Amino acid sequence: MLLGRVVGRLWASRQAGGLNGRKLLLVRPERAGGGETARLVVAVDGLGAGPGDRVIVAHGSRVRDLTVGAEVADKDVIIGIVDGHQVTAP
Amino acid sequence: MILGRVVGEIWATRRDARLGGAKLLVIRPHGIYEPAFAGRHLVATDDVHAGVGDEVIVCLGAPARASAGGNDTPVDAAVLGVVDRLDFEAARLAAPGAGPGIRRPFTVDLSGTGESAGQAGAAGLGGEARR
């Protein structure tokens, strides 16, 4: 999994069937020592996360099957919304 | 499996129900892995009561799910062990063809004596690994 911040929401009027109606969020993975990476992950959300939230994103088809369903065409899924975290990385 | 150090902890009450009460740790994988992990960290569940500062073994993928409380847990990384001692020959690991993912000399000192605090800092550990 990785820790990231939701930086936006994604809408698309023409979607493949597997994405239809799914809430898609843009997540920027964070650096362990603070700050954010330049990467963007498009993750499916079933928990009600929104822009500004820190989230935990898990990756993989099995994770996807267990959380949002096997029919969804995305392998990055938000599995937790962070209340607090403490990183003491040098 | 990979080697890393626990650098933090995460609290999340709004989580997928299948996660249960699993403890979530922030792990910094050692800098020997290539490609590097996004943000140079990963989040893993913990069964072995690891704490911040511990050197740990982290399992990625399907076996992590089995360890984290059954195959129905939506995780992709789990801490499987806390390292007490690690012996290996840095020179052999650094040799060409030494193994997947190893790209430079690497030493870890868990004894606290600082005797083998070598090139680990250059490998992205932010200092030698030490308990």
gemmi code that builds the backbone of each chain (N, CA, C; Angstrom):
import gemmi

chains = {
    "A": [
        ("MET", (0.852, -1.193, 0.000), (0.000, 0.000, 0.000), (0.881, 1.233, 0.000)),
        ("LEU", (0.299, 2.344, -0.290), (1.044, 3.582, -0.137), (0.165, 4.674, 0.443)),
        ("LEU", (0.855, 5.640, 1.039), (0.190, 6.756, 1.676), (0.187, 7.912, 0.685)),
        ("GLY", (-0.982, 8.516, 0.479), (-1.042, 9.621, -0.475), (-2.111, 10.626, -0.094)),
        ("ARG", (-2.131, 11.725, -0.836), (-3.132, 12.743, -0.589), (-4.028, 12.875, -1.808)),
        ("VAL", (-5.331, 12.951, -1.551), (-6.270, 13.130, -2.660), (-6.146, 14.561, -3.159)),
        ("VAL", (-5.784, 14.711, -4.426), (-5.587, 16.051, -4.967), (-6.685, 16.422, -5.955)),
        ("GLY", (-7.578, 15.522, -6.251), (-8.650, 15.899, -7.168), (-9.573, 14.749, -7.479)),
        ("ARG", (-10.647, 15.088, -8.172), (-11.584, 14.070, -8.589), (-11.603, 14.030, -10.104)),
        ("LEU", (-11.914, 12.876, -10.633), (-11.852, 12.695, -12.076), (-13.243, 12.350, -12.605)),
        ("TRP", (-13.662, 13.100, -13.625), (-14.909, 12.764, -14.300), (-14.596, 12.431, -15.751)),
        ("ALA", (-15.308, 11.491, -16.311), (-15.133, 11.179, -17.725), (-16.486, 10.790, -18.281)),
        ("SER", (-16.894, 11.486, -19.345), (-18.242, 11.216, -19.857), (-18.279, 9.937, -20.685)),
        ("ARG", (-17.159, 9.639, -21.344), (-17.112, 8.376, -22.085), (-16.203, 7.419, -21.337)),
        ("GLN", (-16.781, 6.399, -20.773), (-16.016, 5.464, -19.956), (-16.238, 4.039, -20.440)),
        ("ALA", (-15.253, 3.210, -20.204), (-15.445, 1.778, -20.415), (-16.472, 1.284, -19.399)),
        ("GLY", (-17.138, 0.209, -19.741), (-18.197, -0.308, -18.886), (-17.732, -0.578, -17.471)),
        ("GLY", (-16.501, -1.024, -17.330), (-15.978, -1.383, -16.023), (-15.785, -0.215, -15.083)),
        ("LEU", (-15.793, 0.995, -15.624), (-15.587, 2.161, -14.767), (-16.883, 2.907, -14.498)),
        ("ASN", (-17.922, 2.504, -15.198), (-19.161, 3.265, -15.171), (-19.679, 3.527, -13.759)),
        ("GLY", (-19.868, 4.797, -13.460), (-20.464, 5.162, -12.184), (-19.517, 5.098, -11.004)),
        ("ARG", (-18.284, 4.728, -11.251), (-17.338, 4.640, -10.140), (-16.729, 5.999, -9.846)),
        ("LYS", (-16.553, 6.261, -8.554), (-15.916, 7.519, -8.164), (-14.405, 7.353, -8.279)),
        ("LEU", (-13.802, 8.194, -9.104), (-12.362, 8.098, -9.340), (-11.666, 9.308, -8.738)),
        ("LEU", (-10.639, 9.059, -7.966), (-9.902, 10.142, -7.323), (-8.446, 10.147, -7.784)),
        ("LEU", (-7.895, 11.350, -7.855), (-6.472, 11.484, -8.167), (-5.698, 11.535, -6.854)),
        ("VAL", (-4.771, 10.625, -6.695), (-3.996, 10.554, -5.451), (-2.518, 10.760, -5.770)),
        ("ARG", (-1.901, 11.651, -4.997), (-0.467, 11.882, -5.132), (0.251, 11.174, -3.989)),
        ("PRO", (1.061, 10.167, -4.286), (1.796, 9.491, -3.206), (2.698, 10.470, -2.462)),
        ("GLU", (2.783, 10.289, -1.155), (3.634, 11.173, -0.348), (5.018, 10.584, -0.190)),
        ("ARG", (5.962, 11.436, 0.131), (7.301, 10.965, 0.475), (7.343, 10.663, 1.957)),
        ("ALA", (8.110, 9.654, 2.317), (8.183, 9.258, 3.724), (8.683, 10.404, 4.596)),
        ("GLY", (9.581, 11.200, 4.078), (10.146, 12.272, 4.882), (9.364, 13.572, 4.804)),
        ("GLY", (8.219, 13.568, 4.142), (7.428, 14.780, 3.968), (7.439, 15.220, 2.521)),
        ("GLY", (6.384, 15.927, 2.123), (6.272, 16.351, 0.733), (5.589, 15.293, -0.112)),
        ("GLU", (5.415, 15.622, -1.373), (4.700, 14.712, -2.256), (5.532, 14.383, -3.483)),
        ("THR", (5.226, 13.257, -4.091), (5.911, 12.880, -5.315), (5.223, 13.550, -6.499)),
        ("ALA", (5.835, 13.422, -7.666), (5.249, 13.997, -8.870), (4.274, 13.022, -9.529)),
        ("ARG", (4.163, 11.830, -8.958), (3.303, 10.809, -9.572), (1.843, 11.074, -9.285)),
        ("LEU", (0.976, 10.557, -10.125), (-0.457, 10.614, -9.874), (-1.038, 9.215, -10.064)),
        ("VAL", (-1.854, 8.811, -9.114), (-2.512, 7.522, -9.208), (-4.010, 7.775, -9.301)),
        ("VAL", (-4.667, 7.125, -10.250), (-6.129, 7.206, -10.323), (-6.689, 6.009, -9.564)),
        ("ALA", (-7.343, 6.293, -8.452), (-7.806, 5.209, -7.581), (-9.325, 5.229, -7.469)),
        ("VAL", (-9.898, 4.043, -7.351), (-11.337, 3.914, -7.124), (-11.603, 4.094, -5.639)),
        ("ASP", (-12.681, 4.824, -5.333), (-12.999, 5.076, -3.934), (-14.360, 4.517, -3.571)),
        ("GLY", (-14.380, 3.703, -2.518), (-15.650, 3.204, -2.024), (-15.911, 3.655, -0.602)),
        ("LEU", (-15.066, 4.531, -0.090), (-15.161, 4.906, 1.320), (-15.672, 6.326, 1.541)),
        ("GLY", (-15.715, 7.104, 0.493), (-16.174, 8.484, 0.656), (-15.061, 9.466, 0.921)),
        ("ALA", (-13.897, 9.225, 0.363), (-12.786, 10.176, 0.513), (-13.014, 11.373, -0.401)),
        ("GLY", (-12.367, 12.472, -0.067), (-12.500, 13.671, -0.891), (-11.177, 14.402, -0.984)),
        ("PRO", (-11.119, 15.422, -1.849), (-9.889, 16.181, -2.007), (-9.378, 16.714, -0.667)),
        ("GLY", (-8.078, 16.583, -0.443), (-7.475, 17.021, 0.806), (-7.248, 15.889, 1.782)),
        ("ASP", (-8.012, 14.809, 1.635), (-7.853, 13.678, 2.561), (-6.555, 12.937, 2.306)),
        ("ARG", (-5.957, 12.472, 3.398), (-4.860, 11.519, 3.264), (-5.469, 10.137, 3.202)),
        ("VAL", (-5.004, 9.328, 2.292), (-5.594, 7.999, 2.116), (-4.515, 6.930, 1.980)),
        ("ILE", (-4.957, 5.684, 2.173), (-4.089, 4.533, 1.929), (-4.595, 3.851, 0.667)),
        ("VAL", (-3.720, 3.679, -0.301), (-4.096, 3.063, -1.565), (-3.435, 1.698, -1.678)),
        ("ALA", (-4.247, 0.678, -1.906), (-3.703, -0.666, -2.134), (-3.787, -0.964, -3.616)),
        ("HIS", (-2.909, -1.850, -4.071), (-2.831, -2.139, -5.501), (-2.998, -3.631, -5.749)),
        ("GLY", (-3.679, -3.952, -6.810), (-3.765, -5.357, -7.212), (-5.169, -5.788, -7.555)),
        ("SER", (-5.253, -6.806, -8.390), (-6.575, -7.243, -8.848), (-7.366, -7.907, -7.718)),
        ("ARG", (-6.678, -8.628, -6.874), (-7.372, -9.310, -5.782), (-7.926, -8.293, -4.773)),
        ("VAL", (-7.135, -7.273, -4.503), (-7.600, -6.203, -3.618), (-8.854, -5.558, -4.220)),
        ("ARG", (-8.789, -5.306, -5.502), (-9.926, -4.712, -6.206), (-11.161, -5.625, -6.124)),
        ("ASP", (-10.961, -6.924, -6.368), (-12.080, -7.870, -6.308), (-12.752, -7.836, -4.935)),
        ("LEU", (-11.939, -7.748, -3.893), (-12.455, -7.822, -2.523), (-13.175, -6.549, -2.104)),
        ("THR", (-12.767, -5.427, -2.657), (-13.301, -4.161, -2.162), (-14.421, -3.603, -3.040)),
        ("VAL", (-14.114, -3.307, -4.286), (-15.120, -2.646, -5.125), (-15.745, -3.580, -6.149)),
        ("GLY", (-15.226, -4.789, -6.263), (-15.835, -5.753, -7.165), (-14.977, -6.056, -8.376)),
        ("ALA", (-15.074, -7.297, -8.846), (-14.208, -7.770, -9.930), (-14.496, -7.081, -11.252)),
        ("GLU", (-15.675, -6.455, -11.382), (-16.040, -5.870, -12.675), (-15.397, -4.497, -12.897)),
        ("VAL", (-14.789, -3.939, -11.853), (-14.219, -2.603, -11.958), (-12.849, -2.660, -12.645)),
        ("ALA", (-12.651, -1.733, -13.589), (-11.419, -1.770, -14.389), (-10.350, -0.855, -13.804)),
        ("ASP", (-9.945, -1.091, -12.588), (-8.894, -0.293, -11.970), (-8.265, -1.145, -10.874)),
        ("LYS", (-6.956, -1.115, -10.781), (-6.296, -1.951, -9.782), (-5.798, -1.153, -8.575)),
        ("ASP", (-6.072, 0.143, -8.543), (-5.701, 0.941, -7.371), (-6.967, 1.307, -6.615)),
        ("VAL", (-7.026, 0.923, -5.356), (-8.243, 1.114, -4.570), (-7.908, 1.800, -3.250)),
        ("ILE", (-8.750, 2.760, -2.873), (-8.584, 3.399, -1.571), (-9.181, 2.489, -0.512)),
        ("ILE", (-8.342, 2.067, 0.440), (-8.839, 1.141, 1.463), (-8.911, 1.785, 2.840)),
        ("GLY", (-8.424, 3.013, 2.985), (-8.515, 3.664, 4.283), (-8.344, 5.166, 4.166)),
        ("ILE", (-9.020, 5.894, 5.053), (-8.852, 7.343, 5.128), (-8.127, 7.641, 6.436)),
        ("VAL", (-7.006, 8.330, 6.323), (-6.098, 8.482, 7.463), (-6.595, 9.556, 8.432)),
        ("ASP", (-6.672, 9.185, 9.719), (-6.997, 10.168, 10.766), (-5.736, 10.888, 11.192)),
        ("GLY", (-4.694, 10.109, 11.368), (-3.433, 10.693, 11.799), (-2.298, 9.767, 11.451)),
        ("HIS", (-1.133, 10.314, 11.254), (0.028, 9.459, 11.054), (1.250, 10.163, 11.607)),
        ("GLN", (2.183, 9.337, 12.019), (3.399, 9.877, 12.597), (4.564, 9.207, 11.895)),
        ("VAL", (5.345, 9.990, 11.199), (6.508, 9.437, 10.505), (7.747, 10.111, 11.053)),
        ("THR", (8.635, 9.293, 11.554), (9.848, 9.832, 12.173), (11.045, 9.551, 11.292)),
        ("ALA", (10.825, 9.618, 9.983), (11.894, 9.266, 9.047), (12.997, 10.307, 9.053)),
        ("PRO", (14.219, 9.820, 9.018), (15.331, 10.746, 8.868), (15.372, 11.236, 7.428)),
    ],
    "B": [
        ("MET", (10.130, -10.955, -0.693), (10.152, -10.168, 0.530), (11.252, -9.114, 0.437)),
        ("ILE", (11.066, -8.058, 1.140), (12.077, -7.002, 1.123), (12.448, -6.619, 2.554)),
        ("LEU", (13.581, -5.954, 2.667), (14.048, -5.461, 3.960), (13.797, -3.963, 4.043)),
        ("GLY", (13.353, -3.528, 5.202), (13.138, -2.099, 5.375), (13.124, -1.748, 6.839)),
        ("ARG", (12.890, -0.489, 7.095), (12.827, -0.026, 8.482), (11.483, 0.635, 8.730)),
        ("VAL", (10.923, 0.377, 9.907), (9.663, 1.018, 10.286), (9.954, 2.473, 10.639)),
        ("VAL", (9.308, 3.396, 9.934), (9.559, 4.814, 10.216), (8.311, 5.532, 10.724)),
        ("GLY", (7.194, 4.851, 10.759), (6.013, 5.551, 11.240), (4.802, 4.652, 11.365)),
        ("GLU", (3.730, 5.259, 11.840), (2.502, 4.526, 12.090), (1.334, 5.331, 11.529)),
        ("ILE", (0.274, 4.650, 11.146), (-0.894, 5.335, 10.572), (-2.137, 4.935, 11.358)),
        ("TRP", (-2.974, 5.899, 11.630), (-4.268, 5.611, 12.235), (-5.352, 5.940, 11.232)),
        ("ALA", (-6.252, 5.017, 11.018), (-7.346, 5.242, 10.077), (-8.578, 4.509, 10.580)),
        ("THR", (-9.583, 5.257, 10.997), (-10.803, 4.599, 11.480), (-11.771, 4.322, 10.342)),
        ("ARG", (-11.772, 5.192, 9.335), (-12.584, 4.904, 8.149), (-11.757, 4.036, 7.222)),
        ("ARG", (-12.050, 2.759, 7.213), (-11.254, 1.814, 6.436), (-12.145, 0.713, 5.916)),
        ("ASP", (-11.662, -0.003, 4.935), (-12.425, -1.123, 4.419), (-12.688, -2.109, 5.559)),
        ("ALA", (-13.922, -2.589, 5.643), (-14.317, -3.420, 6.776), (-13.455, -4.669, 6.912)),
        ("ARG", (-12.995, -5.197, 5.789), (-12.207, -6.432, 5.847), (-10.831, -6.225, 6.466)),
        ("LEU", (-10.417, -4.981, 6.555), (-9.114, -4.711, 7.187), (-9.161, -4.970, 8.685)),
        ("GLY", (-10.338, -4.898, 9.264), (-10.470, -5.108, 10.698), (-9.661, -4.108, 11.491)),
        ("GLY", (-9.035, -4.566, 12.549), (-8.258, -3.653, 13.391), (-6.773, -3.686, 13.087)),
        ("ALA", (-6.429, -4.118, 11.891), (-5.011, -4.286, 11.550), (-4.221, -3.003, 11.777)),
        ("LYS", (-3.036, -3.169, 12.376), (-2.147, -2.041, 12.594), (-1.410, -1.730, 11.294)),
        ("LEU", (-1.302, -0.454, 10.990), (-0.675, -0.050, 9.729), (0.619, 0.705, 10.001)),
        ("LEU", (1.682, 0.244, 9.403), (2.993, 0.859, 9.607), (3.506, 1.469, 8.311)),
        ("VAL", (4.265, 2.534, 8.449), (4.965, 3.111, 7.307), (6.386, 2.545, 7.300)),
        ("ILE", (6.756, 1.926, 6.195), (8.060, 1.273, 6.070), (8.898, 2.019, 5.037)),
        ("ARG", (10.155, 2.235, 5.360), (11.066, 2.757, 4.334), (11.937, 1.600, 3.846)),
        ("PRO", (11.668, 1.131, 2.618), (12.504, 0.041, 2.088), (13.942, 0.527, 1.940)),
        ("HIS", (14.892, -0.352, 2.129), (16.286, 0.035, 1.958), (16.546, 0.414, 0.507)),
        ("GLY", (17.534, 1.289, 0.333), (17.762, 1.876, -0.989), (18.342, 0.948, -2.025)),
        ("ILE", (18.415, -0.352, -1.718), (19.023, -1.278, -2.664), (18.031, -1.744, -3.718)),
        ("TYR", (16.774, -1.383, -3.579), (15.774, -1.927, -4.498), (15.554, -1.016, -5.692)),
        ("GLU", (15.404, -1.643, -6.824), (15.204, -0.884, -8.038), (14.138, -1.551, -8.893)),
        ("PRO", (13.153, -0.814, -9.382), (12.993, 0.619, -9.185), (12.615, 0.943, -7.748)),
        ("ALA", (12.917, 2.154, -7.331), (12.595, 2.573, -5.971), (11.080, 2.631, -5.792)),
        ("PHE", (10.632, 2.481, -4.571), (9.203, 2.547, -4.293), (8.728, 3.997, -4.395)),
        ("ALA", (7.505, 4.198, -4.867), (6.957, 5.542, -4.994), (6.972, 6.234, -3.646)),
        ("GLY", (7.565, 7.427, -3.602), (7.626, 8.152, -2.348), (8.582, 7.521, -1.354)),
        ("ARG", (9.339, 6.521, -1.809), (10.308, 5.801, -0.966), (9.696, 5.307, 0.338)),
        ("HIS", (8.464, 4.885, 0.266), (7.846, 4.290, 1.446), (6.828, 3.265, 0.990)),
        ("LEU", (6.381, 2.463, 1.913), (5.195, 1.669, 1.663), (4.469, 1.474, 2.976)),
        ("VAL", (3.187, 1.181, 2.867), (2.352, 0.972, 4.044), (2.083, -0.524, 4.142)),
        ("ALA", (2.300, -1.092, 5.319), (2.110, -2.527, 5.490), (1.352, -2.799, 6.784)),
        ("THR", (0.584, -3.889, 6.777), (-0.052, -4.313, 8.022), (0.995, -5.019, 8.873)),
        ("ASP", (0.714, -5.109, 10.161), (1.703, -5.662, 11.084), (1.081, -6.712, 11.985)),
        ("ASP", (1.635, -7.925, 11.935), (1.186, -9.009, 12.819), (2.168, -9.277, 13.936)),
        ("VAL", (3.355, -8.737, 13.822), (4.433, -9.188, 14.714), (4.824, -8.126, 15.743)),
        ("HIS", (3.981, -7.118, 15.888), (4.216, -6.067, 16.872), (5.559, -5.379, 16.662)),
        ("ALA", (5.798, -4.996, 15.442), (6.996, -4.211, 15.149), (6.747, -2.773, 15.606)),
        ("GLY", (7.832, -2.061, 15.859), (7.702, -0.672, 16.286), (8.589, 0.223, 15.456)),
        ("VAL", (8.410, 1.519, 15.625), (9.206, 2.484, 14.876), (10.687, 2.270, 15.186)),
        ("GLY", (11.500, 2.204, 14.148), (12.934, 2.002, 14.302), (13.360, 0.570, 14.050)),
        ("ASP", (12.405, -0.376, 14.061), (12.751, -1.782, 13.840), (13.106, -2.048, 12.384)),
        ("GLU", (14.090, -2.918, 12.197), (14.361, -3.469, 10.866), (13.380, -4.614, 10.659)),
        ("VAL", (12.703, -4.638, 9.533), (11.680, -5.663, 9.342), (11.772, -6.312, 7.961)),
        ("ILE", (11.138, -7.481, 7.874), (10.957, -8.172, 6.604), (9.521, -7.903, 6.166)),
        ("VAL", (9.360, -7.405, 4.960), (8.018, -7.106, 4.457), (7.730, -7.987, 3.259)),
        ("CYS", (6.574, -8.612, 3.288), (6.154, -9.464, 2.193), (5.176, -8.693, 1.317)),
        ("LEU", (5.333, -8.808, 0.013), (4.466, -8.092, -0.917), (3.583, -9.078, -1.684)),
        ("GLY", (2.391, -8.659, -1.992), (1.535, -9.464, -2.857), (0.633, -10.426, -2.108)),
        ("ALA", (0.282, -11.513, -2.790), (-0.706, -12.446, -2.264), (-0.337, -13.048, -0.903)),
        ("PRO", (0.895, -13.461, -0.683), (1.213, -14.034, 0.641), (0.998, -13.037, 1.779)),
        ("ALA", (1.137, -11.753, 1.475), (0.896, -10.738, 2.499), (-0.554, -10.788, 2.957)),
        ("ARG", (-1.431, -11.037, 2.008), (-2.853, -11.113, 2.337), (-3.125, -12.273, 3.273)),
        ("ALA", (-2.515, -13.401, 3.000), (-2.723, -14.582, 3.830), (-2.266, -14.312, 5.254)),
        ("SER", (-1.152, -13.598, 5.375), (-0.622, -13.325, 6.702), (-1.467, -12.320, 7.456)),
        ("ALA", (-2.054, -11.388, 6.743), (-2.761, -10.288, 7.394), (-4.146, -10.678, 7.875)),
        ("GLY", (-4.455, -11.925, 7.916), (-5.734, -12.327, 8.489), (-6.631, -13.027, 7.493)),
        ("GLY", (-6.037, -13.727, 6.554), (-6.831, -14.494, 5.603), (-6.828, -13.864, 4.239)),
        ("ASN", (-7.227, -14.632, 3.262), (-7.144, -14.177, 1.883), (-8.170, -13.121, 1.520)),
        ("ASP", (-9.041, -12.788, 2.463), (-10.061, -11.788, 2.179), (-9.664, -10.395, 2.638)),
        ("THR", (-8.420, -10.227, 3.027), (-7.973, -8.915, 3.482), (-7.418, -8.124, 2.302)),
        ("PRO", (-7.921, -6.926, 2.057), (-7.484, -6.169, 0.877), (-6.176, -5.426, 1.099)),
        ("VAL", (-5.101, -6.157, 1.328), (-3.795, -5.516, 1.497), (-2.807, -6.117, 0.508)),
        ("ASP", (-1.725, -5.390, 0.254), (-0.705, -5.911, -0.645), (0.682, -5.915, 0.001)),
        ("ALA", (0.754, -5.623, 1.298), (2.050, -5.675, 1.977), (1.831, -5.958, 3.456)),
        ("ALA", (2.681, -6.823, 4.020), (2.567, -7.145, 5.441), (3.947, -7.371, 6.041)),
        ("VAL", (4.109, -6.905, 7.276), (5.357, -7.151, 8.000), (5.313, -8.572, 8.536)),
        ("LEU", (6.299, -9.372, 8.161), (6.312, -10.781, 8.563), (7.321, -11.082, 9.648)),
        ("GLY", (8.261, -10.180, 9.870), (9.264, -10.491, 10.881), (10.079, -9.278, 11.260)),
        ("VAL", (10.582, -9.302, 12.496), (11.495, -8.256, 12.957), (12.898, -8.851, 12.947)),
        ("VAL", (13.824, -8.150, 12.310), (15.179, -8.672, 12.133), (15.994, -8.445, 13.401)),
        ("ASP", (16.552, -9.531, 13.941), (17.450, -9.407, 15.088), (18.888, -9.252, 14.628)),
        ("ARG", (19.205, -9.995, 13.595), (20.590, -10.019, 13.158), (20.621, -10.331, 11.672)),
        ("LEU", (21.574, -9.721, 11.003), (21.662, -9.889, 9.557), (23.130, -9.980, 9.195)),
        ("ASP", (23.528, -11.105, 8.630), (24.925, -11.266, 8.207), (24.954, -11.527, 6.709)),
        ("PHE", (25.694, -10.769, 5.993), (25.934, -11.157, 4.604), (27.134, -10.402, 4.084)),
        ("GLU", (27.651, -10.894, 3.000), (28.848, -10.285, 2.444), (28.458, -9.223, 1.442)),
        ("ALA", (28.739, -7.987, 1.797), (28.357, -6.875, 0.935), (29.006, -7.010, -0.440)),
        ("ALA", (30.252, -7.461, -0.461), (30.968, -7.546, -1.732), (30.291, -8.521, -2.685)),
        ("ARG", (29.839, -9.630, -2.131), (29.197, -10.625, -2.982), (27.864, -10.086, -3.521)),
        ("LEU", (27.133, -9.396, -2.661), (25.858, -8.844, -3.101), (26.051, -7.798, -4.192)),
        ("ALA", (27.166, -7.086, -4.114), (27.372, -6.000, -5.063), (27.864, -6.495, -6.414)),
        ("ALA", (28.297, -7.756, -6.464), (28.844, -8.280, -7.710), (27.773, -8.334, -8.802)),
        ("PRO", (28.186, -8.177, -10.057), (27.215, -8.252, -11.148), (26.503, -9.591, -11.131)),
        ("GLY", (25.222, -9.582, -11.340), (24.460, -10.815, -11.362), (24.210, -11.398, -9.998)),
        ("ALA", (24.440, -10.594, -8.954), (24.289, -11.103, -7.587), (22.842, -11.432, -7.264)),
        ("GLY", (21.951, -10.783, -7.900), (20.552, -11.079, -7.617), (19.676, -9.938, -8.060)),
        ("PRO", (18.401, -10.194, -8.186), (17.501, -9.160, -8.653), (17.382, -8.024, -7.643)),
        ("GLY", (17.397, -6.836, -8.122), (17.111, -5.696, -7.265), (18.290, -5.149, -6.493)),
        ("ILE", (19.399, -5.885, -6.449), (20.547, -5.409, -5.686), (21.450, -4.606, -6.620)),
        ("ARG", (21.686, -3.357, -6.307), (22.456, -2.565, -7.264), (23.672, -1.894, -6.650)),
        ("ARG", (23.849, -2.002, -5.351), (25.060, -1.406, -4.802), (25.407, -2.022, -3.453)),
        ("PRO", (26.655, -1.818, -3.006), (27.049, -2.400, -1.720), (26.127, -1.916, -0.610)),
        ("PHE", (25.937, -2.757, 0.353), (24.916, -2.484, 1.337), (25.312, -3.111, 2.658)),
        ("THR", (25.368, -2.333, 3.697), (25.616, -2.913, 5.015), (24.547, -2.447, 5.993)),
        ("VAL", (24.205, -3.323, 6.893), (23.222, -2.992, 7.928), (23.817, -3.359, 9.269)),
        ("ASP", (23.755, -2.471, 10.213), (24.282, -2.754, 11.542), (23.158, -2.719, 12.555)),
        ("LEU", (22.868, -3.869, 13.113), (21.780, -3.942, 14.082), (22.312, -4.001, 15.503)),
        ("SER", (23.636, -4.054, 15.650), (24.206, -4.279, 16.970), (24.261, -3.016, 17.816)),
        ("GLY", (24.237, -1.858, 17.124), (24.311, -0.616, 17.867), (25.736, -0.179, 18.141)),
        ("THR", (26.731, -0.984, 17.712), (28.115, -0.621, 17.970), (28.665, 0.314, 16.897)),
        ("GLY", (28.012, 0.321, 15.757), (28.423, 1.215, 14.691), (29.616, 0.721, 13.906)),
        ("GLU", (30.036, -0.520, 14.138), (31.249, -1.018, 13.502), (31.121, -1.166, 11.995)),
        ("SER", (29.948, -1.540, 11.551), (29.802, -1.785, 10.121), (28.946, -0.716, 9.451)),
        ("ALA", (28.923, 0.475, 10.036), (28.142, 1.558, 9.423), (28.862, 2.001, 8.150)),
        ("GLY", (28.527, 1.361, 7.063), (29.275, 1.565, 5.836), (28.560, 2.419, 4.829)),
        ("GLN", (28.262, 1.803, 3.697), (27.708, 2.569, 2.587), (26.193, 2.669, 2.641)),
        ("ALA", (25.608, 2.248, 3.739), (24.146, 2.225, 3.779), (23.567, 3.617, 3.572)),
        ("GLY", (24.246, 4.621, 4.086), (23.723, 5.975, 3.924), (23.588, 6.351, 2.464)),
        ("ALA", (24.572, 5.951, 1.677), (24.547, 6.264, 0.256), (23.431, 5.502, -0.439)),
        ("ALA", (22.966, 4.437, 0.169), (21.927, 3.636, -0.461), (20.534, 4.172, -0.154)),
        ("GLY", (20.455, 5.334, 0.403), (19.146, 5.960, 0.598), (18.513, 5.652, 1.927)),
        ("LEU", (19.302, 5.166, 2.875), (18.727, 4.860, 4.185), (18.628, 6.102, 5.060)),
        ("GLY", (19.296, 7.147, 4.661), (19.336, 8.327, 5.503), (20.171, 8.052, 6.740)),
        ("GLY", (21.233, 7.304, 6.586), (22.063, 6.927, 7.726), (22.111, 5.432, 7.826)),
        ("GLU", (22.962, 4.922, 8.653), (23.074, 3.483, 8.759), (21.872, 2.924, 9.503)),
        ("ALA", (21.524, 1.699, 9.136), (20.421, 1.031, 9.817), (20.929, 0.483, 11.138)),
        ("ARG", (20.315, 0.851, 12.200), (20.867, 0.536, 13.512), (19.732, 0.533, 14.519)),
        ("ARG", (19.801, -0.404, 15.426), (18.773, -0.400, 16.480), (19.269, 0.313, 17.708)),
    ],
}
model = gemmi.Model(1)
for chain_id, residues in chains.items():
    chain = gemmi.Chain(chain_id)
    for i, (resn, *xyz) in enumerate(residues, 1):
        res = gemmi.Residue()
        res.name, res.seqid = resn, gemmi.SeqId(i, " ")
        for name, pos in zip(("N", "CA", "C"), xyz):
            atom = gemmi.Atom()
            atom.name, atom.element = name, gemmi.Element(name[0])
            atom.pos, atom.b_iso = gemmi.Position(*pos), 0.0
            res.add_atom(atom)
        chain.add_residue(res)
    model.add_chain(chain)
structure = gemmi.Structure()
structure.add_model(model)
structure.setup_entities()
